[in-house]
Amino acid sequence: MTISLVTAIDRNNAIGYKNQLLVKLKNDMKYFKQITTSGDHNIVVMGRKTFESIGKPLPQRINIVLTKDKDFRCRGVFVYHSVEEVLKQYKYYGGSKPNLFVIGGETIYRQFMRYADRLYTTLIDHVFEKADTHFPQITSEWKLISEQYNQADENNPYDHYFRIYEKVK
Ligand SMILES: NC(=O)c1ccc[n+]([C@@H]2O[C@H](COP(=O)([O-])OP(=O)(O)OC[C@H]3O[C@@H](n4cnc5c(N)ncnc54)[C@H](OP(=O)(O)O)[C@@H]3O)[C@@H](O)[C@H]2O)c1
């Protein structure tokens, strides 16, 4: 199983405000879809709050929602109640090693960071004044392996960088 965290952060590592994203960048939405649908067994893992903010399961992906609520049910998603349960269940899937994409929010990133092999970050070149959730610090145990600069345009209000990090072995 390869575990990747996928996130869009601002210059202060902020990721959200009042259970919404800080900004919508069309380019980032497209990139997110491309990353999380590119393999055969793509699993997206998210917290209950992020799921409610998205509002529906993401198509072409196995959707996992984490909640402590034992009664939580929703069509099209698999519900789990602990990180360990998810890791154990999806180590192998369909006879092969799946790609597990951790897609937020803050509480979920913090718990999966230690297990992650790769980080896909979209760095938004801006500091948002209003933010209440953040991505964990990207420490020196992470090596930047690629960076792509994207200029702001009519569909993307800020310059942004697609950055991929891998855990230093
Ligand atoms: N910029 C980005 O890339 C990005 C991506 C995703 C989300 N976001 C933003 O992040 C914000 C949401 O983040 P958040 O930290 O407030 O919420 P969250 O991580 O999406 O969800 C938190 C909920 O997940 C459940 N949970 C967490 N750990 C668990 C565990 N170990 N076992 C079982 N359930 C667990 C709990 O649900 P219950 O309360 O139901 O028990 C908890 O209240 C929003 O603003 C969203 O838009 C940004």
The ligand as an ORCA input file, in Angstrom:
! r2SCAN-3c Opt
* xyz 0 1
  N      -7.060     22.446      1.608
  C      -7.248     21.145      1.557
  O      -6.565     20.437      0.836
  C      -8.322     20.514      2.404
  C      -8.597     19.162      2.264
  C      -9.572     18.602      3.090
  C     -10.256     19.392      4.000
  N      -9.959     20.693      4.091
  C     -10.634     21.540      5.070
  O     -10.339     21.054      6.381
  C     -11.410     21.423      7.246
  C     -11.897     20.183      7.996
  O     -10.855     19.656      8.804
  P     -11.142     19.167     10.304
  O      -9.842     18.800     10.907
  O     -11.985     20.197     10.978
  O     -12.108     17.913     10.086
  P     -11.879     16.469      9.402
  O     -10.499     15.999      9.695
  O     -12.343     16.517      7.991
  O     -12.955     15.592     10.198
  C     -12.848     15.459     11.592
  C     -13.736     14.309     12.027
  O     -13.195     13.073     11.560
  C     -13.502     12.067     12.489
  N     -12.245     11.479     12.979
  C     -11.017     12.071     13.095
  N     -10.115     11.190     13.561
  C     -10.773     10.017     13.735
  C     -10.373      8.727     14.185
  N      -9.108      8.456     14.554
  N     -11.305      7.751     14.247
  C     -12.586      7.999     13.895
  N     -13.025      9.189     13.447
  C     -12.125     10.185     13.371
  C     -14.308     12.696     13.621
  O     -15.658     12.608     13.188
  P     -16.894     12.550     14.224
  O     -16.943     13.901     14.861
  O     -18.082     12.257     13.356
  O     -16.597     11.437     15.209
  C     -13.831     14.150     13.539
  O     -14.723     15.070     14.109
  C     -12.485     22.039      6.347
  O     -12.381     23.455      6.379
  C     -12.125     21.515      4.972
  O     -12.605     22.337      3.928
  C      -9.007     21.280      3.319
*
